[in-house]
Amino acid sequence: MILWGRASSVNVQKVLWALAELDLTYAHRTVGGKYGGLDDPAFAALTPVRKVPVLQDGDVAIWESHAILRHLARRTGRLGDPPGAVDSWMEFGSTALQPPFIAVFWQRVRLLPQDRSAGVEADSLAAIASALAMLDTGLSDGRAHLAGDAFTIADIAVGCLFHRLLDLYPDSLADTPHVAAWHARIAGRPHYRAWVAVSYDELRVQG
Ligand SMILES: N[C@@H](CCC(=O)N[C@@H](CS)C(=O)NCC(=O)O)C(=O)O
């Protein structure tokens, strides 16, 4: 397998974390962001959207981070059960939590101060708080992980966002104790520490 994508991307981090949890061997091509390469013919032939991550597995090229996670779970028969609950939380991550998270990350890290908007940041933080409350309700039955007691690709898809969220807004989980306990659990995993709890300094806008 070949993974394409810079390790500073949260979407690439999802795949790096999953590959490590599954103990899979792969080659890594660092493209995107300051590394460029997304318009090179070799990469452009793999994905019409020219974004990372892309996973080449034999003759197949898979793009969209959650599609890649599902592919890895199916391929190995691990980290994907129960599929219904896993899928629900992965879609929740894509639709409810990640969009406002990306918005605040751009406000705080990627945009020059003069291009930032206090209104966009406030609205996005409200959307994050609402999503975290839903996550807290989902975890309130005492389950250890999102889809049940077992760690799955849903924990990876959603959990990848929290290192940066807590770095930027340390009190984010003050009102969601179940989310805080779940996050502490997944943040203790060695592969989270290796691939997710890392510096994102290369993404900071240079003013
Ligand atoms: N929904 C896609 C989003 C892919 C995406 O937006 N990737 C970003 C990095 S997180 C990208 O390729 N940006 C251009 C770049 O890195 O140069 C996924 O989950 O894979």
PDBQT file of the ligand as one rigid body, heavy atoms in Angstrom, charges set to zero:
ROOT
HETATM    1  N1  LIG A 301     -13.189  15.092   3.084  1.00  0.00    +0.000 N 
HETATM    2  C1  LIG A 301     -11.797  14.899   2.696  1.00  0.00    +0.000 C 
HETATM    3  C2  LIG A 301     -11.054  16.195   2.911  1.00  0.00    +0.000 C 
HETATM    4  C3  LIG A 301      -9.689  16.176   2.251  1.00  0.00    +0.000 C 
HETATM    5  C4  LIG A 301      -8.995  17.491   2.465  1.00  0.00    +0.000 C 
HETATM    6  O1  LIG A 301      -9.634  18.562   2.538  1.00  0.00    +0.000 OA
HETATM    7  N2  LIG A 301      -7.662  17.424   2.549  1.00  0.00    +0.000 N 
HETATM    8  C5  LIG A 301      -6.883  18.622   2.760  1.00  0.00    +0.000 C 
HETATM    9  C6  LIG A 301      -5.907  18.405   3.932  1.00  0.00    +0.000 C 
HETATM   10  S1  LIG A 301      -6.781  18.111   5.462  1.00  0.00    +0.000 SA
HETATM   11  C7  LIG A 301      -6.032  18.910   1.532  1.00  0.00    +0.000 C 
HETATM   12  O2  LIG A 301      -5.715  18.044   0.755  1.00  0.00    +0.000 OA
HETATM   13  N3  LIG A 301      -5.670  20.179   1.404  1.00  0.00    +0.000 N 
HETATM   14  C8  LIG A 301      -4.747  20.611   0.373  1.00  0.00    +0.000 C 
HETATM   15  C9  LIG A 301      -3.320  20.503   0.804  1.00  0.00    +0.000 C 
HETATM   16  O3  LIG A 301      -2.992  19.854   1.815  1.00  0.00    +0.000 OA
HETATM   17  O4  LIG A 301      -2.484  21.054   0.072  1.00  0.00    +0.000 OA
HETATM   18  C10 LIG A 301     -11.205  13.741   3.528  1.00  0.00    +0.000 C 
HETATM   19  O5  LIG A 301     -11.742  13.461   4.616  1.00  0.00    +0.000 OA
HETATM   20  O6  LIG A 301     -10.237  13.109   3.093  1.00  0.00    +0.000 OA
ENDROOT
TORSDOF 0
